[in-house]
Amino acid sequence: MSQTIPYWRLSSFYFFYFASLGALIPYWGLYLRHQGYTPGDIGELMAILMGTRIVSPYLWSWVADHTGRSMLVIRFTAICATLAFAGVFISSSFWWLALVMVVFSFFWNAELPQFEANTMNFLGQNTHRYSFIRIWGSVGFILTVIILGVLLDKLSIVLVPVAILLLFSFIAISSFTVVDKPGQQSSEHGSIMQILKQPVVIALMLVCMLGQMSHGPYYAFYSIYLSLHGYSSTDIGWLWALGVIAELVLFLSMHRLMRSYGLWRLMMIAMALAALRWLLIAAFVELVAVIIFAQLLHAASFGLYHVVSVELFHRFFSGRYQGRGQALYSSVSFGLGGAIGSYASGKIWHSISPEMIYIAAAVAAALASLVAYKFMREDPQSF
């Protein structure tokens, strides 16, 4: 890694950010169930977490673009997210928690897209080495999800919000160790709408929305789904960790894959394997060996998908549009797609069955794979 790239400072932010995800995503639903909420309630609350990503990243990217101080925006939003999340200790009523989740996630969801853009600026022409920095996010997630899972079996589920608040604090602290790295100035003078109108960009956003829609049941209900079938918190923690370990291994070889295969081809494969993963979870939750294999597919359904998506958005939204490009990726995928997936999962769980939410997820992923297949043949930037 080049001496001009602050490798460990960038990596530490990813470590703590994804460590907070390791506490929030697998265990927040279990905490809400412990508080007496129904699957429908949990789906709505998790949809809020995803839904603020529709607006928050792009709004804050506009602020960062117009001030030229993306790290200042990240520090401000990290501190505000930490303070807002502390509100969960005041009351556990539905509307209070909904308000807390709206406010904290509005700030929290602004952090990563701006940091991704800043990381890409530091990498310059070496964007294929992004995965070597992002890998520390996977390490943070793995350590948190395993340790917290063991602690929850020995102590209490009420430890979850305490762990999340602590990790949010570390995100804010680590943000002060990184400075802004301005991107290369673009000679383009047109509107961002000229980029958004391109069919290939529309297709990319559709794939990302469908891909993260298919992950909605996973983020909102996977831990609850497993616990209903007899898995302990320790088991659940190790299964979540296994998926991210597989993702970590993929990151180590991602720069070679991107050089050897087209980006759209990799996206098509990622979404096809995601569809397989959700079908296996729906049909064979009682078979531990199958669930372990399904978790290994996280390397494709998220790891491969995410690195390819970041690279494609970086290519299409260059120069002064780079921050807003990464914000759009977050808004359309984790925001719109994740919110739809989480909300629909709660309704389908209640009205049909838990298994059906993963069948619906498989359909969404399969549609994403078909769109990627079409543009694998048409996009000149695929290779």
HUNOR-V618632 format. One record per helix or strand. SS is the DSSP state (2 for helix, 1 for strand). FROM is the first residue (numbers start at 1). TO is the last residue. Records with the same first field share a line. If there is no record, write none. Layout:
# HUNOR-V618632
SS: FROM-TO + FROM-TO
This chain:
# HUNOR-V618632
2: 7-34 + 39-54 + 56-67 + 70-89 + 94-123 + 127-154 + 159-175 + 192-196 + 199-228 + 233-260 + 263-283 + 288-296 + 298-316 + 319-351 + 354-378 + 380-382
